[in-house]
Amino acid sequence: MSCRLCGSARLRSVLDLGATPPCELFLTQDALDLPEPTYPLHLRLCEDCLLLQIPALILPEETFVDYAYYSSFSDSWVEHARAFVADAIERLGLTSDSSVIEVASNDGYLLQHVVAAGIPCLGIEPSVNVGEAARERGVPTLTTFLDENVADEVVAERGPASLVVANNVYAHIPDLLGFSRALRTLTADDGWVSIEVHHALNLVALGQFDTVYHEHFQYYTVLSISRALATAGLTVVDVDLVPTHGGSIRVWAQPAEVAGEPSRAVADALAEEEAAGLHAVEGYLDLEPRSQSVRQELLRYLLDAKADGKRVVGYGAPGKGNTLLNYCGIRPDLLEYTVDRNPYKHGRFTPGTRIPIHAPERIADDRPDVVLVLPWNLETEIAAQLSYVREWGGEIVVPLPHVHTVPAPAATTPTEVLS
């Protein structure tokens, strides 16, 4: 194994999560008696360029052709996308003469707002099912994986884009250098690239081990993402710190030939990373003990709840939840079932731990003592949506960054619960 950014063979182990199945391969009833493949989930740090990464054991083609994740099932995520589009239009002065391309555009959750603004756009989305959902929304969508050849074809047909958006996909690419060059090809010489990814600062500082799974090949600081984009002639000139996914960075980059000096926000983000020790190898070495501490605390809580005769169920079946369940060894004896808004997952079982997945209405029917929120990054939103659990004295519990019970604000109905 060598670093996919700089080619170095000096890769240091910083978190070994054992062997787990792919996090989005939910099991059907018929598959429960069949063998289930697992793959090592082992995070390493390049000692030369400081890119966090795992081996590319599962290729995107094995995961994303028929994908179980629809972005629009989270109302807060759709609102996040709407606010991003509004900000980009104002920040960059986008008009009907501009064009926007989104890579990994999913079900049109973001580009629907670009369409509504009257700006020409194109989504590039490899998953057939979610791409079709985007087209039904009126979002032009090309069903394919982005690579350099596809980028050349898109530009030859429609010209380069004023803005190329790549939200929560830059971590999913094993061919990091080729994908970066493809982004540059799609971008006009005076255009912009906007990339949003989970910030490795939060992963390390808060022990967010469940953000590590086989679909995510690398994990970025502002320093490492700047180095990756620079290989394709793109310069990071601004950065926003955003709260999504437990803390993300949104970088704004331009072709090096036109990019000005990086903003104060870039300098501040780099300084924060350096202060946290992440510009040196030693700063990453506390990740494993932090993750072990989170695991032990959660298991203690669930074992105590079991001993007290409490019924504990889950809310959500996200990819991060499956890393958490498998690393902690949580099975139906400790988590009776989980629910999810995505109908695709109903009647299926979580990979590895084989916990049943039901529709959200099941919680109101069963009235459990505890609901464990697996997509903890949506704590505020889901706590509000699950406030009806308080009607029978139930508790809403979130596992990270430490196990805690959250109050639920105003009551709502079970059918409005988000995934």
Buried (B, 14 or more C-beta within 10 A) or exposed (E): EEBBBBEEEBBEEBBBBEBBBBBBBBBEEEBEEEEBEBBEBBBBBBBBBBBBBBBBBBEBEEBBEEBBBBBBBBBBBBEBBBEBBEEBBEEBEBEEEBBBBBBBBBBBBBBBBBBEBEBBBBBBBBBEBBBEBBBEBEBBBBBBBBBBEBBEEBBEEBEBBBBBBBBBBBBBBBBBBBBBBBBBBBBBEEBBBBBBBBBBBBBBBBBBBBBBBBBBBBBBBBBBBBBBBBBBBBBBBBBBBBEBBBBBBBBBBBBBEEBEEBBEBBEEBBEBBBEBBBBEBEBBBBBBEBBBEBBEBBBEBBEEBBEEEBBBBBBBBBBBBBBBBBBBEBBBEBBBBBBBBBEBBBEBBBBBBBBBBBBBEBBBEBEBBBBBBBBBBBBEBBBBBBBBBBEEEBBBBBBBBEBBEBEBEEEBEBEEBBB
